[in-house]
Amino acid sequence: MVETTTRTFLLNDGEHLESSVFKLKKGWWVELRLGPTLFGRRVTVYTNLPEEGKPFSRKQYRALTWSTSSSDDTAKYCRLHLTAPGSYHYYFHYDDSDTKRGSGYILVEPTLSAGGEEVTLDCVQCVTYIAK
């Protein structure tokens, strides 16, 4: 049985998380949900995480589609599948305003291997020698 991992982030008005790092693994899912400060607003979320099979462009963003299991705002979410390693940005605005009301980054860790075995990033060391 294949296990899928989903991480959920709440979006809140005025919350810019550029200084926070969310390290996630390739193959995981991310759900972006509305926090209580955004209930009742028409929120649009954008990300530069490309759709599966499309090339990455740092400055090319796409709007995400909201899914819901009921009619209230607490059930709305955008779902992202993390298929490629890298640092991806998201931001959102609401009510037809172009002002960014919140943003952040998602870091998808690469999968490294040595000798046929997977190596975690915590095991990688970089040593620099400076000749005198």
N, C-alpha and C positions, 0 to 999 in steps of 0.2 A: 504494500500500500504506500503510495506516495503522499507524504505530508506536505501541505502548503502552509506557509507562515504568512500571516497578515498583520501588519502594524497599522494602527489607527492614530491619526493626528487630528486634533480639533483646531479649526481655524477660528481665530478671534479678531475682532476689530482692533486695529492698531498694533497688532502683534507682528513685529518684524524680527525674524529669528536668524538673521544673517550670521550672528556670532555663535550660534549653536550648530553642532554637527550631529546629524542623525545617520549613523553608520548602519547600513542594511546590506543584506546579501543578495547576490544575483539569484533570480528565480522567485524572490519574495513578492508579495503584493502590498500595496499601500492604499489605505482608505483615508481620504480627506473628508472630514465631516464638519458640519457647521457647529460652532460653539454658540453658547447662549447669547452672545453679543451680536450675532448675525441672524437670529431667528426673525422671520418676517421680511427679510431683504432679498432682492434678486441678485445673488452673488454669482460672479463669473470667475472661474479659476483658470489660470494659464500655466503651462509648463513647457520647458524646452526638452523634456524627455521625449525622444521621437517615438512614433508608433512602431510596432514591431516590424522589422524589415526595412525601415526607412533610415537614411543617413542622418547623423547628428549634426546640428548646426547650433552653435552657442546662442546666436541671436534670433533664431526662429522658434517662435512659441505657437502653441495650439491651445484652443479653448477645450476644456474638459466637459464631458456630458454628465449631468446629475442623474443618478439612479435613486429609486426610492421603493420601499416596500409598503408605504402607507402615505396618506395625504399630508401629514404634518412635517414640519421642518426638521424635527429631531431624527427622522429616518433618512434624510437626504445624504448621499455620499458620492464622491468621485473615486473611481478605482483605477490604480496604476499597476501594471505588471513590470517589474524591474528586470529587464532582459539583457541589459548591457551595463558593464561597469562604467563608472564616471561620476562626476559631480553635476547634479541637475538642480535647476532653480524653479521655483514656483512663486506665483503671486496671485492676488485676487483683488477685485474691486466690486462695488455693488451699486445698484440703482442707477445704471447708465452713467456713472461718473468714471472718468479716466484716471482718477487718483488712486494709486496703489494703497489699499487699506491693510495689507498684510503680506508677508513674504517669508521665504526660507529656502534652505538647500537640503537636498537629500544626497548622501554619498553612498553609491553602490560599490562595494568592495570588489576588486578583481579576484578571480580564481587563479592562484599560482600553483604550479606543480614542479617538483624536482624528483627525478628518479621514479616517475610514475606515481608519486604520492603527493597529495594536496598539502600545501604549506600555507599556514595562516600568516597574515600580515604581521602579527606579533612576533613571528620567528625571523623576520627579515631584518638584517642589520646592514648599515652602510658605513664603511670605514674609509676615511680619506687620509692619505699620507701626503705630507708637504715636505719636499726635499729642501735641505738647507744648503 
